[in-house]
Amino acid sequence: MSVRRTELGEFGFAGDDRVVPFQVEGLDVRGRAVQLGPLINTILDRHNYPAPVARLLAEAIVLTVLIGSSLKFEGKFTVQTKGNGPVDLLVADFSTPENVRAYARFDEQAVADAVAAGRASPEQLLGEGVLAFTIDQGSFMQPYQGIVPLDGTSLEDIAGVYFRQSEQIPTRVRLGAAELFDRDPEGKPRRTWRAGGLIAQFLPEAPERMRQPDLHGGDGDDRDTDLHGDDAWDEARALVETIDADELTDPQVGIERLLFRLFHERGVRAYEPQAVHDRCSCSRDRLKGVLQGFTAEEIEASTEDGKITVSCEFCSTDYEFTPSELAAV
């Protein structure tokens, strides 16, 4: 099937599940934006997460997609949290060039108690701990990992700290997730999830314009005061901060329309969108290789009714093996 490309002078809309790179030359800003529809709904529906957990994982997925889709090499980018809150683990990874998967682990009763107590914001669900950003370029390269604390602030703010520490690039991130209620073609009530996000980075040609203050060391500086005094970045950040969460998830407000709303006075250029897909990297052969490293005693202990069943936590696929398949090679 042939795909019609947008001709010069025409304007096409990316739609859902496609990352849109953009540039605002008048402000020396580059970035990426995305609205996730079917992809995010499929991932969240697969596990039937409670709404607060689904919303939290959706934000983590958007963040992962925004950063992972910028990689220029074959590899994997992973966002992972470990905290002492009701949601003790979030994992979302992006395998270049387009595959996403994600999973949340939580205490069901603790989440219910948090909701009942009115303490179910994303920051409260995560609690205190760490957020790790890992870039893996394959077996011949040492993985890079940046770790920032979970300290009661939003994923948006924590992502800004990551960029400030690891890349020294002034960055503003906006994330949003929403549960929509409507009816299916047969008139039955249904719920669907949407999520969206935008990342804007200040990349002027003159390096001295990117000067960053020292990282917070207890002297009272504000983590969000980086680069005040450069009019271009001040303006860009102020514009990005006007984004309403509803705009990021509204199916009637496409990414291109949102970018125009933000930056039309400065002139914004949107580039060819990049599709992303819900695809897990698990496989029967990979799991078989792991199980073949088990001892005979471990294989026996894992066998039930003559077979060993392994479920992928990401995609919920079940793989079955017989002990004879796993005999030592």
N, C-alpha and C positions, 0 to 999 in steps of 0.2 A: 504494500500500500504506500503510495507516495504521500509526502507531507508537504503541504503548501507553505512556503516561507513568506514572511512579510516583505513586501516590495518597498523600495525607497519611497518615502512620502506617506506610507501607510503606518498605522499604529496597531499593534497587536497586544492583547492582554495575556499575561502569563497564566493566570488562573491558579487553582490550588496545587499544592505539592510541587511547586517550582520556585527555586531561589532566584531572585532578581538582583544581580550586581548593579550598583549605581554609582554615579560620581556627580558631585556638585563642585564644578571648577571654581566658581566664584568664592567658595569658602574653603577650598583645599581639603574637601572631605570626600572620602570614598566609603562604600559600605555595601551591605547586602540586606535584603528583606525577603520575608516569606510568609505565606499563609498556608497552613496545613489543614486539609479537610479529610478526604477519605483515608489518607495515610494515618493520621493521628487517631481517627475514630476506630479504625481497624485494630491498632495496637492497644488502645484502651479498652475496647469492647472485648478483646480476646481474654482478658483477665477479670473483667467485671469489677474494676476497682471502685471503692467508695469515692464519691464525687471529690472530696478534698485531696485524696491521694491521686486521682486521675488528673486533677488540675495541676498539681505539683509536678508529676511526671511529664505532663504535656509541656510545661515550661522548660524542663530539663532537655526534652527532645528538641524543642525549637532552638535552644542555645547550642546544642550539639550540631544541629544541621547548619546553623549560621556560621559556626567556626569550621566545622569539618568540610563544608563545601568549598572553603577557600584553599584547601591543601592542593599543592601543585605536583604531588608525587603519589605513587601508589602506597597506600598504607591505611592506618586506622586512627581515628581520633575518638577518645573516650572521655565522657564526663561521669564521675562517680562520687557519690556522697556517702559518708559514714558518720552517723550522728547518734545521739542518745535520746532522740525524740520518738514518737510513735512510728514514724517512717525511718527505720534505721539504715536503709540502703536504697539508693537509686543508682541505676546504671543505664546509660544511653551511649551507644557508639555508632559512629559513621564510618563505613568502609568505602573508600574512594572507588569509583567516582560518584556513587549515587545511592548506596544501601544503608538503611537505618534500622536499628532494633533497640528495644528498651525494656526495662523491667524494674518493678518496685517491690521491696519487701517491707512489710509493716505488721504491727500488732493490731489485729482487728478490734479487740476490746479497747485498747488504748486510744485508737483513732475515734471510736464511738464515744468514749469518755471525753476526749478533747473537743469533739463537736458539741456535745451536750453542755460543756463548760464554756463554749464560745472561744476556744483557744485552738482553732484549726487553720490559722493562716499558714502559708508555706513555711515561714521561718519557725513557727511554733511546732509544726509537724516534724521538722528536721532536727530541732534542738541544737545543741552544741556538738561540734565535731570538725571534720575537714571535708573540703571539696577538692578533688584531684582532677586535673586535666592532663591526659596522657596522649602523646603523639608517638605512634609506633610505625616506623618506616620499613619493617620487615626484619627477617632473621639476621641480616648482615649489618644492621645499624642498632646502636644503643637507643632504647626508648627514652624520650624526654618526658619528664613529669613535673608539672607545677602544682603546688599545694597551697591552698589558701584556707583560712579558718571559716567555719560556719559559726557566726557570732551574733545571730539574731537579726541580720540584715537580709535583704532580698537576694535572689539569684542574680538579678540585674546588677546590683551593687557589687556583689562578690565577683562577677565576671569582670567588672571594671577594675577591681583590684588585681585580678589575674593579669590583665593586659598591662597594667601599670608596672607590675613587678617583672613580668617575663619579657615583654616586648618594648616597654617604655614608650608606648603609643597612646596618646590621649584617646579614650574610647568611651562611648556611651551606648548601652544596650537597653532595649525595651522588649518586654515579653508579655504575652497575654494568652489566656486560655478561657474558653467559655463552653458551657453546656447548653445546647439549643433544643427546644422542644417543638415538635410539629407532628404531622400525621403522614403515614406512608400512603402509597397509592390506593390502598384498600380502606383508608380512613382510620386506621388504628394508631393510637398514640405511640410516638417513638422519641427517643432522645439521640442526639448526635453531638459529637465533640468537634470543636475547631480550636485552632491555636495559631498564633502568629508572632512575629518578632522582627526587630530591626537592629542592626548594629552599624554605628557610624564611627569612623576613625579619622583623626586629623593627620593628614600626610602632606604638609607643605614641602616645597622644593628646598627652602632654606632650613637646614637642620636646627639652627639656633631658635627657630620658632617653635620647636617641639620640646623645649626645655621642661623638665619635670622637677617639682620640688622633692625633697627627701621623703622617703616613706615614713609613715607615722611611727614615731618613736617615743610617744608619751609627752611631747612638748606642746600638744594642743592643736596641731594642724589638722585640717579637715580632709578626709580621704577624697572628698568630691570637689576640692578647690583647685585641682590641677589645671595649670595653664590659664588661670584668670589673667586678664590683661591683654590677651590676643583677641582682638575684636572678632576675627573670623570664627575661631573656635567657640568663643562665648555665644555668638549668634547661632552657630550650628547646634550647639548643645541645648540652648534655650528652645530652639525649634523642635528638636527631638523630644524634649521633655513635655511638650504640649500634646504629644500623642496620647489619646485615650485608649484604654485597653479594648473598648468596644470596636474601635477602628481597626485594630489588629486582627480581630476575629470576624468582623461583619462580612458576610459573603457579597454584600452589595458595594463594599469599598475595596476594590482590588488594590494590589500593591502599587501599581502605576498611578492610580488615582490618589492614594495616600502620599506617595512621593511628590506628586504635583502640589497637593495641598501644603506640604511642608516647605518645599524649596522652589516654587515656581518663580518667585521674585529674583532668585539667584540663577535659575537655569539648571535643571537636573537632567542628567543623561542616564537612561535605563538601558542596560545591555541585555544580550540574549539570555533568557532564563535557563536554569539548569534543573532538570527533573530529579526528584528524589523518590525512593521506593521503600516500602516496608518489606525487607528481605533479610532473613536470618542467615548467619554464616555456619550454622550447625549442619552436620551431615552424619550419615550412618558410618561411613568409613573413618571419620575423625573420632567419633565416640568409640568405635571398635578398637582403634589404636590405643586410646586411653585405657579401656578395660583390659586389653591384653597385657598391660603393665601391672595388673593386680596379681596378688599371690593366689594360689589355689584355695587357701582358706578364705580370702576376701571374696573370691568368686562364689564359693559355696554359701557364704553368709548373705550374699546379694541375690541368690537364686530363690525364686518363689514359683511354685507350680511348674517347675522345670524350665523356667526362663528368667532372664534378667531384663527388667524394663527401666529404661532411662528416659526421663522427660526433660525437654529443653525448657528452661525457665523463661526464656525470651518468647519463643513462638508456640509453646505448649505442644510441640510435636512429640509423640511417644515413639521410641525405638526399642525393639525387642531383639534379644540375643539369647542363644542357647549356650550353655557352658562349653559344649564341644567346639563352638565357633571361636572361643576365646582361649583355646589351648595354646600354651607357650609356643612361640615361633622360634 
